[in-house]
């Protein structure tokens, strides 16, 4: 299945689009288009992954995490999750459904 995931990273303002394609439920081709110079460098090493290993391994043991962590200065960057979602949907391990993270601040009375 061919899957496209659009990621708006937040305060940095960078947008990233992940294109993932998987015909056999396992071997996933990945292409990344981004404005972020760090993700751009990492994307040169991310071309093809085993979806089953990526989705069912511990995060630090995945190819995606290992490559991105070499280049991204922020572990909270939502591109990590966006790439995993693209792999998951394109390989048929999940249905296509939007997800989001909404951030707000509150004072001590909000607890």
N, C-alpha and C positions, 0 to 999 in steps of 0.2 A: 504494500500500500504506500502511496506517496503522501507525505505529511509535511505541512508547513507550520512552524511555530514562530510567532512574532513576540519579541521580548523587549519591553521598555524597562531598562535597568534601574531607573530612579533618578536621583539627584545629579548623576553624571551626565544624564541626557542622551546617552548612547542607546541606539536601537540595534537589535540583532535579530536576524531572521535565520532560522534553522530549517533546512530542507532535508528530510530523511526519506529514504526509499528502501523498501524491503519486500522482496518477492517470495521468500521462502520461510518467513516467520523467524529468521535468525540473523542472517547476514545483512547488515544495514549499512547502506551508503549514506554518507553525511556530507552536506555542503553548507557552509556558514557564510552569510553576508552580514557585515557589521561595520559600525563606525568606530568601534573601540579598538585602539591600536594593540592592546594586550590580547584581546580575543582574536584579532586578525592574525597575530603571530601563532597563537595556539591552534587556530583552525587549519594551518598548514600541515599539522601533524594528525589532525582528525579527519580521516577519509572514510574508513570502514571499521565497523565494530561488530562483535558478536552480541546481539541483543539480549540473549539469555544470560550471558555472563555479566553484562552491564547492569541489567535490572535485578538480578537475583544474587549479586555479590554485595559484600559490605562496601559502603561508599569509597573508602580509601583504597580498595583493591580494584576499582574499575579503571579502565583505560581513560575514560573521560575525566574523572577526578584527577588522576595522575598528571595528565597533560595540562588541564586547566590550572591546577595548583602551581605549576611551574611559572605561569605567566600572570595570573590574576592576583592582585594585591589584597583582594577582599573575599574572604570565604563566604560572605553573605550575598555575593553577586547572584542574582536570580538566573543568570545564564546557565549555571550548573543545572538547575532544575529544568529549565526550558529544553536543554539538549536531551536530558533523560526522558522527558515527556515525549519529545519527537521520536526517540528511539522506541519507546513503549508503544505508542500509537501506530507507528509505521510497521512494526512487527506483529501487530495484532494482539499484543499483551494488555491493551487497554483500549477503551472506546475514546473517540475524540470528544472532549468536553473541556471548555475553558476553565481555567482556575485563576485565582488572583490572590495578591497580598495587598491589603490596604493598611496604611500606616497613619496613625494620628498620635498626638501627645495628650497627656492629661496631667492634672495637678494631684496632690496627695489625697484630695477628696474623691478622686475617681477610683481609688482602690476599694 
